[in-house]
Amino acid sequence: MTAIVVATVVGALCAIGTYLLLQQDLVRVVWGLSLLSQAANVYLLAMGNVLPGGPNTVPVLAGHGEPPSGVTDPLVQALVLTAIVIGFGMTAFALFLSYRVYQEHGTLALAELAEAGDRR
């Protein structure tokens, strides 16, 4: 049941992110990119068995020297945490650049920005 919910969430995030990427507003494109990166993070967590009821019920220091069976690899969690921080920084920077584009051109419509670029 949990796998179906996670697959549905990842699919919904990908679908909404792709829909927003295809819009004609620059801010919606930025949010679509952000949603796609979050979908990738949820997917990585799901593939790393970090879900409730997964194999992460055994303490890491259960044995003396031998690796315990059924322990989640912490590398996946570290990579996703790093990806979340980088994604937040990327989204903030992209929104700042969108604001600067609006200050320079007075619009965020991609068609109008493309026409302005063709005129230069």
Residue frames as qw, qx, qy, qz and C-alpha x, y, z in Angstrom:
[[0.000, 0.885, 0.466, 0.000, 0.00, 0.00, 0.00],
 [0.300, -0.800, 0.092, 0.511, 2.79, 2.45, 0.87],
 [0.426, -0.130, 0.587, 0.677, 4.56, 1.78, -2.43],
 [0.220, 0.633, 0.645, 0.366, 1.40, 2.70, -4.34],
 [0.148, -0.940, -0.242, 0.191, 1.07, 5.97, -2.44],
 [0.395, -0.610, 0.328, 0.604, 4.73, 6.89, -3.03],
 [0.390, 0.155, 0.676, 0.605, 4.47, 6.00, -6.73],
 [0.101, 0.812, 0.548, 0.175, 1.33, 8.14, -7.00],
 [0.258, -0.890, -0.034, 0.374, 3.04, 11.08, -5.27],
 [0.421, -0.361, 0.502, 0.664, 6.11, 10.82, -7.51],
 [0.309, 0.410, 0.707, 0.487, 3.91, 10.58, -10.60],
 [0.014, -0.906, -0.422, 0.014, 1.78, 13.55, -9.53],
 [0.327, -0.776, 0.148, 0.519, 4.84, 15.68, -8.78],
 [0.403, -0.110, 0.622, 0.663, 6.35, 14.81, -12.17],
 [0.214, 0.616, 0.675, 0.345, 3.08, 15.52, -13.98],
 [0.111, -0.944, -0.266, 0.161, 2.49, 18.86, -12.25],
 [0.406, -0.623, 0.308, 0.594, 6.14, 19.86, -12.68],
 [0.385, 0.120, 0.669, 0.625, 6.06, 19.04, -16.39],
 [0.108, 0.798, 0.568, 0.172, 2.79, 20.93, -16.81],
 [0.222, -0.916, -0.067, 0.328, 4.29, 23.99, -15.12],
 [0.469, -0.358, 0.466, 0.659, 7.46, 23.77, -17.23],
 [0.314, 0.360, 0.681, 0.555, 5.33, 24.07, -20.37],
 [0.005, 0.871, 0.435, -0.230, 3.62, 27.29, -19.25],
 [0.442, 0.669, 0.132, 0.582, 4.35, 30.72, -20.73],
 [0.314, -0.910, 0.089, -0.257, 5.10, 32.40, -17.38],
 [0.440, 0.543, -0.615, 0.365, 8.68, 32.42, -16.12],
 [0.370, -0.421, 0.599, -0.572, 7.74, 31.99, -12.44],
 [0.917, 0.012, 0.170, -0.362, 5.64, 28.92, -13.24],
 [0.784, 0.452, -0.412, 0.110, 8.59, 27.45, -15.13],
 [0.087, 0.536, -0.671, 0.505, 10.79, 27.94, -12.06],
 [0.636, -0.240, 0.493, -0.542, 8.22, 26.26, -9.80],
 [0.939, 0.237, -0.103, -0.227, 7.87, 23.40, -12.29],
 [0.562, 0.508, -0.588, 0.282, 11.62, 22.82, -12.17],
 [0.225, -0.433, 0.642, -0.591, 11.49, 22.85, -8.38],
 [0.839, -0.055, 0.265, -0.472, 8.66, 20.30, -8.34],
 [0.871, 0.362, -0.332, -0.034, 10.57, 18.00, -10.69],
 [0.299, 0.498, -0.689, 0.433, 13.61, 18.09, -8.42],
 [0.493, -0.285, 0.559, -0.603, 11.43, 17.27, -5.41],
 [0.931, 0.145, -0.031, -0.334, 9.92, 14.36, -7.35],
 [0.674, 0.443, -0.557, 0.199, 13.43, 13.04, -7.92],
 [0.075, -0.445, 0.677, -0.582, 14.16, 13.36, -4.19],
 [0.759, -0.113, 0.346, -0.539, 11.02, 11.44, -3.22],
 [0.901, 0.315, -0.264, -0.141, 11.91, 8.78, -5.80],
 [0.422, 0.494, -0.670, 0.360, 15.43, 8.41, -4.40],
 [0.364, -0.333, 0.622, -0.609, 14.09, 8.07, -0.86],
 [0.887, 0.059, 0.127, -0.439, 11.61, 5.44, -2.00],
 [0.835, 0.386, -0.390, 0.042, 14.33, 3.44, -3.76],
 [0.222, 0.508, -0.671, 0.492, 16.60, 3.70, -0.71],
 [0.597, -0.356, -0.718, 0.024, 14.09, 1.82, 1.51],
 [0.105, 0.085, -0.441, 0.887, 13.60, 4.77, 3.86],
 [0.500, -0.374, -0.371, -0.688, 9.85, 4.20, 3.96],
 [0.542, -0.361, 0.508, -0.564, 8.00, 3.33, 7.17],
 [0.928, -0.008, 0.305, -0.215, 8.11, -0.42, 7.75],
 [0.660, 0.634, -0.401, 0.037, 11.27, -0.71, 5.67],
 [0.865, 0.001, -0.398, 0.305, 14.47, -2.43, 6.75],
 [0.201, 0.558, -0.360, 0.720, 15.63, 0.45, 8.98],
 [0.710, -0.600, -0.101, -0.355, 14.36, -1.17, 12.17],
 [0.890, -0.174, -0.201, 0.371, 17.69, -2.75, 13.19],
 [0.281, -0.917, 0.144, 0.244, 20.14, -0.54, 15.09],
 [0.552, 0.749, -0.363, 0.055, 23.30, 0.28, 13.14],
 [0.043, 0.582, -0.752, 0.306, 25.60, -0.91, 15.97],
 [0.898, -0.195, 0.007, -0.395, 23.86, -4.26, 16.41],
 [0.976, 0.021, -0.104, 0.188, 26.91, -6.46, 15.89],
 [0.483, -0.735, 0.323, 0.350, 30.64, -6.45, 16.53],
 [0.257, -0.436, 0.638, 0.580, 32.31, -5.75, 13.21],
 [0.232, 0.262, 0.838, 0.418, 29.91, -7.42, 10.81],
 [0.239, -0.057, -0.164, -0.956, 27.41, -5.25, 8.99],
 [0.404, 0.233, 0.739, -0.485, 23.89, -5.85, 10.28],
 [0.084, 0.278, 0.796, 0.531, 21.32, -7.06, 7.81],
 [0.079, -0.736, -0.662, -0.122, 18.24, -4.98, 7.12],
 [0.254, -0.661, -0.152, 0.690, 19.76, -1.53, 7.71],
 [0.446, 0.862, 0.234, 0.051, 19.07, 1.32, 5.35],
 [0.646, 0.156, 0.055, 0.745, 22.09, 2.81, 3.61],
 [0.158, -0.796, -0.274, 0.517, 22.51, 6.35, 5.02],
 [0.314, -0.147, 0.420, 0.839, 24.17, 7.54, 1.81],
 [0.043, 0.551, 0.674, 0.490, 20.78, 7.91, 0.11],
 [0.265, -0.850, -0.428, 0.155, 19.48, 10.09, 2.93],
 [0.397, -0.568, 0.112, 0.712, 22.61, 12.26, 2.86],
 [0.255, 0.100, 0.569, 0.776, 22.38, 12.70, -0.91],
 [0.066, -0.703, -0.631, -0.323, 18.71, 13.65, -0.77],
 [0.341, -0.812, -0.259, 0.396, 19.34, 16.13, 2.05],
 [0.355, -0.352, 0.319, 0.805, 22.11, 17.70, -0.03],
 [0.141, 0.346, 0.673, 0.638, 19.83, 17.78, -3.08],
 [0.160, -0.819, -0.550, 0.017, 17.09, 19.51, -1.06],
 [0.338, -0.723, -0.024, 0.602, 19.50, 22.24, 0.08],
 [0.277, -0.145, 0.519, 0.795, 20.90, 22.72, -3.43],
 [0.058, 0.540, 0.731, 0.414, 17.38, 22.75, -4.89],
 [0.198, -0.853, -0.402, 0.267, 16.28, 25.42, -2.42],
 [0.309, -0.576, 0.210, 0.727, 19.27, 27.58, -3.33],
 [0.226, 0.109, 0.684, 0.685, 18.64, 27.04, -7.04],
 [0.016, -0.717, -0.673, -0.180, 14.97, 27.98, -6.69],
 [0.241, -0.829, -0.199, 0.463, 15.78, 31.12, -4.71],
 [0.293, -0.387, 0.412, 0.771, 18.37, 32.16, -7.30],
 [0.156, 0.325, 0.748, 0.557, 16.02, 31.47, -10.22],
 [0.084, -0.827, -0.555, 0.040, 13.25, 33.49, -8.57],
 [0.276, -0.718, 0.044, 0.637, 15.70, 36.35, -8.02],
 [0.245, -0.117, 0.598, 0.754, 16.69, 36.20, -11.69],
 [0.069, 0.600, 0.741, 0.292, 13.00, 36.21, -12.63],
 [0.174, -0.857, -0.319, 0.365, 12.55, 39.35, -10.55],
 [0.272, -0.521, 0.320, 0.743, 15.47, 41.00, -12.34],
 [0.198, 0.230, 0.742, 0.598, 14.01, 40.02, -15.73],
 [0.032, -0.786, -0.617, -0.030, 10.73, 41.61, -14.67],
 [0.238, -0.786, -0.061, 0.567, 12.54, 44.79, -13.62],
 [0.263, -0.314, 0.522, 0.748, 14.39, 45.00, -16.94],
 [0.010, -0.148, -0.762, -0.631, 11.59, 44.03, -19.34],
 [0.418, -0.005, 0.190, -0.888, 8.37, 44.67, -17.41],
 [0.859, 0.051, -0.164, -0.482, 6.99, 41.22, -18.17],
 [0.447, -0.370, 0.812, -0.064, 7.51, 37.56, -17.33],
 [0.849, 0.403, 0.220, -0.263, 5.78, 36.16, -20.43],
 [0.640, -0.266, 0.571, 0.439, 8.26, 33.96, -22.26],
 [0.550, 0.593, 0.482, 0.338, 6.90, 34.83, -25.72],
 [0.069, 0.993, 0.043, 0.084, 7.40, 38.54, -25.12],
 [0.493, -0.716, 0.419, 0.264, 10.87, 37.94, -23.72],
 [0.697, 0.084, 0.575, 0.421, 11.78, 35.89, -26.80],
 [0.391, 0.818, 0.316, 0.278, 10.57, 38.71, -29.07],
 [0.198, -0.964, 0.165, 0.061, 12.62, 41.21, -27.07],
 [0.638, -0.436, 0.531, 0.348, 15.66, 38.97, -27.48],
 [0.646, 0.411, 0.517, 0.382, 15.13, 38.70, -31.24],
 [0.188, 0.962, 0.151, 0.125, 14.99, 42.50, -31.57],
 [0.397, -0.834, 0.304, 0.232, 18.42, 42.94, -29.96]]
